[in-house]
Amino acid sequence: MPHPAVDWAQAPKLARSWAVDADGSAHWFMAPDVAAFTTFWFSEPLPAPDFGYVGDYKASLTERP
């Protein structure tokens, strides 16, 4: 179930989702970057506020509306 308190106004422009890891740290997950002239892509999570999330980290994934 998405976390309703995620404030998308605080999210980086290219953030696609927000989630909490098993260790309790929250991250923004970005749209993947594709390296020029390759088929390689990567997506680096960025630290995010936890927005008061309490619950199972496995249920924290919240996609950008």
C-alpha positions as CSV (number, residue, x, y, z in Angstrom):
1,M,0.0,0.0,0.0
2,P,1.5,3.4,-0.9
3,H,2.6,5.7,1.9
4,P,0.2,8.7,1.7
5,A,2.5,11.1,3.5
6,V,5.3,11.1,0.8
7,D,5.7,14.7,-0.2
8,W,6.4,14.6,-3.9
9,A,7.2,18.3,-3.8
10,Q,10.5,17.3,-2.1
11,A,11.3,14.7,-4.6
12,P,14.0,15.1,-7.3
13,K,12.6,15.9,-10.7
14,L,13.3,12.5,-12.1
15,A,12.2,10.4,-9.1
16,R,9.8,7.7,-10.0
17,S,9.3,6.1,-6.6
18,W,10.1,6.2,-2.9
19,A,10.7,3.3,-0.6
20,V,12.2,2.3,2.8
21,D,15.0,-0.3,2.9
22,A,15.3,-3.1,5.4
23,D,17.7,-1.0,7.6
24,G,15.0,1.8,7.8
25,S,16.6,4.3,5.4
26,A,14.4,5.8,2.8
27,H,15.4,6.5,-0.8
28,W,14.1,8.1,-4.0
29,F,14.4,5.8,-7.0
30,M,15.1,7.6,-10.2
31,A,14.3,7.0,-13.9
32,P,17.3,5.0,-15.3
33,D,20.1,6.7,-17.1
34,V,21.3,5.1,-20.3
35,A,25.0,5.5,-21.1
36,A,25.4,7.0,-24.6
37,F,26.3,4.6,-27.4
38,T,25.7,1.5,-25.2
39,T,23.0,-0.8,-24.0
40,F,24.1,-0.2,-20.3
41,W,21.8,1.7,-18.0
42,F,21.9,2.4,-14.2
43,S,19.7,4.0,-11.6
44,E,21.2,5.4,-8.4
45,P,18.9,5.7,-5.4
46,L,19.1,9.0,-3.5
47,P,18.6,9.5,0.2
48,A,15.1,10.7,1.1
49,P,13.1,11.6,4.2
50,D,11.2,8.8,5.8
51,F,8.0,10.8,6.0
52,G,7.1,9.1,9.3
53,Y,6.7,5.6,7.7
54,V,6.0,2.8,10.2
55,G,5.5,-0.7,8.9
56,D,7.1,-3.4,6.9
57,Y,9.7,-2.0,4.5
58,K,8.5,-4.6,1.9
59,A,5.2,-2.7,1.7
60,S,6.7,0.8,1.5
61,L,7.1,1.2,-2.3
62,T,5.2,4.3,-3.4
63,E,5.2,5.3,-7.0
64,R,5.0,8.9,-8.1
65,P,1.4,9.9,-9.0
